[in-house]
Amino acid sequence: MIAVDNLRLSQGAFALNGINFTIPTGRYGVLMGKTGSGKTTILEAVAGLRSVSGGKILLDGREVTHATPAARGVGYVPQDAALFRSMTVSANLSFALRIRKAPLTEIERRVHELADWLDIAPLLDRFPHGLSGGEAQRVALGRALACRPRILLLDEPLSSLDEDTRDQMTALLLKVKQAHEVTVLHVTHNRREAEQLGDVRLRLDAGQIDSEA
């Protein structure tokens, strides 16, 4: 579950006040809104990457309003994938497990499991600079899912992809949705994405969030 209660955020002259929404456990939530409306700001607050000036954030019933990103146990995919450029695909996928000092056998098993599931096994020894946009997003998604987070946060994950690659990634995200293993908050300005993926569709307009049928 992702629950945001009366959240207040500010950045310079920009401010959001009284932000409220809930995404039930195991559901796929999509937050829509115009560019510059504050969608990413809200996502970053849920991830712990942006401080808040008021209100509460609860993840799976636990208040994490002022917790560090690591303490929230979320998987996060930024808009530009933000892969570690000096690491191979395999190292990117294993990063979160390695910093948690997981056993080597567990790390290897999980990397190959993700690579097979994401259809990126042939890429494991390559570096990010040689990947296509769709390949990079698959790796970023795998890195976010490596530790089996209960919450997955996606910032415009399909916005930079061509139509065919976007369709492939949408199919992959539908697999994430159908697994019912994570609660998702996916930020986009694309209504088609919202209709294809969202169990819970939310719109940010004029600083307020409304639910869509």
Steps between C-alpha positions, in 0.01 A plus 500: 500500500606856427316766701568872484317713755480880477850520356666839460802558278684809384789580269577866454181670388335168418283338767249220539262491796248248624600209273297188582476160331514127572608208283390170657745216547582316178332757275652696213455874548559754224542870576428723201539872454650767280873558477610713793194420711706330773456129423870420530526711815234282665669180379836615637338580835356148518845361413665710771701706252323826585420636845145602586375794704190329635268201485571128507621225267415140588632194318335168586355660812834631628559874523817591309452875462850585617669162446802466272450353152678178603273456801185517284571181309377633166613433145545818298540550124583861405401645166847472344569149640816639672699180466849488647707569189819332623319175587386218276134411472562211738660731756212746470250222565694371801583839653227514765565142605875555526469805724270293722774234512278224364674164447673470161293199399179693572626798300589287199167318512301822520695672220438210262136475607447870422696481176286213375177664610593833339645335189840665546721195564718571191575847640645404838863569408430824315526857633216754498649723227433226244136440592190622321243703691275199546788280614611761753147525641481122536827502692379789719180309574698188587729696731195645677342155542818317605427508873133413452365833628139526610474846339606592144526863387528582128567849363387531137656161417370495141530866400829480307423179310384454143155353441606138451732504801232671708258218416760243607563679829126536560467122460781455751335734750175307456693191611608692812138598560365148450750357748330700782827496692554875519296815542586740217493877460568589135526865398407597142333764288379235253134402533548186290756373750261570785215315330718199414668464837315676778273330751495831684513810281576834659527846346698793639337825390534846650686357798238242592465127431173352382417137430384398154251223431 
